[in-house]
């Protein structure tokens, strides 16, 4: 079972992806009361989130146990990371890396009203 969990994590959060994401994830503050359960692995949670997005499934259908974490943990961490701006930082980091590697053709771009607000009368 542990091998299957590790395989799912490596599939959905491969090492090169994890190397970019890990430094961007905020280190949680220590719990003042101590004890309790050990914190779920960030890479496993990230892999479950990537799976959720790629598969297009609902939270209820997320097979979180295949990643060794629970659905509430994945949802809670997703909410925390969203509030912390992780997804924007991750996106910017990948754009930067692709630009440095000359893998982005900046001569073409699409801007629409979802990306950039259209102002009335140029104001």
C-alpha positions in Angstrom: 0.0 0.0 0.0 2.8 2.4 0.9 4.4 1.9 -2.5 1.1 2.7 -4.3 0.8 5.9 -2.2 4.4 6.9 -3.0 3.8 6.2 -6.7 0.7 8.4 -6.8 2.6 11.2 -5.1 5.6 10.9 -7.5 3.1 10.8 -10.5 1.1 13.9 -9.5 3.9 15.9 -7.8 7.1 14.8 -9.6 10.5 15.7 -8.2 11.2 18.6 -10.5 7.7 20.1 -9.8 8.2 19.6 -6.0 11.6 21.3 -6.1 9.9 24.4 -7.4 6.9 24.2 -5.1 8.5 23.3 -1.8 10.3 26.6 -1.1 7.1 28.5 -1.9 5.0 26.7 0.7 4.9 28.6 4.0 6.3 26.7 7.0 3.4 26.3 9.5 3.8 27.8 13.0 4.4 25.3 15.7 1.3 24.3 17.7 1.6 25.9 21.1 -0.1 23.0 22.9 2.1 20.4 21.2 1.0 16.8 20.7 -1.7 15.8 18.4 -1.3 14.1 15.0 1.7 14.6 12.8 1.1 17.2 10.0 0.2 15.6 6.7 3.0 15.7 4.1 2.8 18.8 2.0 3.9 17.0 -1.1 1.1 14.4 -0.7 -1.4 17.2 -0.3 -0.1 19.0 -3.3 -0.2 15.9 -5.4 -3.9 15.3 -4.4 -4.7 18.9 -5.3 -3.0 18.6 -8.7 -4.9 15.3 -9.3 -8.2 17.1 -8.3 -7.5 19.9 -10.8 -6.3 17.6 -13.6 -9.1 15.0 -13.2 -11.7 17.7 -12.8 -13.4 15.8 -10.1 -15.3 17.2 -7.1 -13.9 17.3 -3.6 -16.3 14.6 -2.6 -14.9 12.2 -5.3 -11.3 13.0 -4.6 -9.6 9.6 -3.8 -7.5 11.2 -1.1 -6.6 7.9 0.5 -4.6 7.0 -2.6 -2.3 9.9 -1.6 -2.2 9.0 2.1 -4.1 12.0 3.3 -7.7 12.8 4.1 -10.1 15.0 2.0 -10.6 17.5 4.8 -6.8 17.9 5.1 -6.5 18.4 1.4 -9.4 20.9 1.4 -8.1 22.8 4.4 -4.5 23.0 3.0 -5.9 24.1 -0.4 -7.8 26.9 1.4 -4.8 28.0 3.4 -2.5 27.9 0.4 -5.0 29.9 -1.7 -5.3 32.6 1.0 -1.5 32.6 1.2 -1.1 33.3 -2.6 0.8 30.0 -3.3 -0.8 29.4 -6.7 0.1 32.8 -8.0 3.7 32.5 -6.7 3.9 29.0 -8.2 2.6 30.3 -11.6 5.1 33.2 -11.6 8.0 30.9 -10.7 7.2 28.5 -13.6 6.8 31.5 -16.0 10.2 32.8 -14.8 11.9 29.4 -15.3 10.4 28.9 -18.7 11.4 32.4 -19.7 15.0 31.9 -18.5 15.1 28.6 -20.5 13.7 30.5 -23.6 10.7 28.2 -23.6 8.1 31.0 -23.9 7.4 32.9 -27.1 6.4 36.3 -25.8 5.7 37.6 -29.3 2.2 36.2 -29.0 -0.2 37.0 -26.2 -4.0 37.1 -25.6 -5.5 39.6 -23.3 -9.2 39.6 -22.6 -11.6 41.2 -20.1 -11.1 38.4 -17.7 -7.4 38.9 -17.5 -7.3 42.7 -17.8 -10.2 45.0 -16.8 -11.6 46.9 -19.8 -12.0 50.6 -18.8 -14.8 52.7 -20.1 -13.7 55.6 -22.3 -10.1 54.8 -21.6 -10.4 55.7 -17.9 
